[in-house]
Amino acid sequence: MEVLDGVERGRVLVEWNDTGVSVGVGTVPGLFAAQVARTPDAVAVVDGGVSVSYGELDERANRLARLLVGRGVGPESLVGVCLERGVDLVVALLAVGKAGGAYVPLDPEYPVERIAYVVRDAGLGVVLTSGVLAGVVESAVSVAGAGA
């Protein structure tokens, strides 16, 4: 059974999916590094009254990436990220990519049991969080360990 008629099909599959524009090849860390090289002093992130330049963001992400690598994060590693939206979240996501891993978002608004399920199911050995949310993550890891 066709879900879309001919007009809808043309619009959805052809018009909306027009790939006539060339898309560059690269990784997020690589593309970010190129932007840092082009405009290190330009504002990259604004959070409330705080502005962070590409250069500053790169330095912070590099420091965290080195820490992650020291903790065994590399290709095919999954890293939990439980942070509120803001500069620290951007730093964490970039750092995980720079370390070679992939991030698994953990919404701090979810019930502890849900976070525990994701931690356990994904086999997360490292979770990035803040001092404010540390209790939520500790509770979830405790619950995840009890359920393993």
Buried (B, 14 or more C-beta within 10 A) or exposed (E): EEEEEEEEEEEEEEEEEEEEEEEEEEEEBEEBBEBBEEEBEEEBBEBEEEEBBBBBBBBBBBEBBEBBBEEEBEEEBBBBBBBEEEBBBBBBBBBBBBBBBBBBEBEBEBEBEBBBBBBBEBEBEBBBBBEEBEEBBEBBBEBBEEEE
